[in-house]
């Protein structure tokens, strides 16, 4: 993992309750389009929502970031700053990630990005924990490599319900990263929780494991 490839964001839907009654169904529909990789549809839906609503700004920024053009990334940067100022809890975490990675040709600002991530981790934001974990594994935090700290951050994120962190922690548990004892039962538990939450790569991984173990007749009970 690297900071730049932590692009999948598990959006905190509870924040939508702070938006107007008219905007809440638009946010839900746009989020569904975002998760279906239909970013243009997400942006189209949100065009009719309240422009200065922090949740609208945040979700619009996420949809703009994926196609990865410099103009869209610049617009997303501005929206994330507005969303963060308006109180969206996840906006600073995503902004920190794009500042650290220099997304779509935007200038990198490692000091500012690291500060945003560290502050978000201290505030208990799960996505920031996952980004920080990637930074400690890849050495992008000033050349510091610390897989033990990375695994601890992933565990905290997973325990907070972060679906991608659950899948990443499953890999760490399966391979013994960060000093973890290899444990197939825990690996499958993390993967199941991630898959049940709707994270597609976890669903595909479990499906492949079932298929392989059936074909090779390992006979392990995965129920």
Secondary structure, 3 states (H helix, E strand, C coil): CCHHHCCCCCCCHHHHHHCCHHHHHHHHHHHHHHHCCCHHHHHHHHCCCCCCCHHHHHHHHHHHHHHCCHHHHHHHHHHHHHHHHCCCCCHHHHHHHHHHHCHHHCCCCHHHHHHHHHHHHHCCCHHHHHHHHHHHHHCCCCCCCCHHHHHHHHHHHHHCCCHHHHHHHHHHHHHCHHHCCCCHHHHHHHHHHHHHCCCHHHHHHHHHHHHHHHHCCCCCCCC
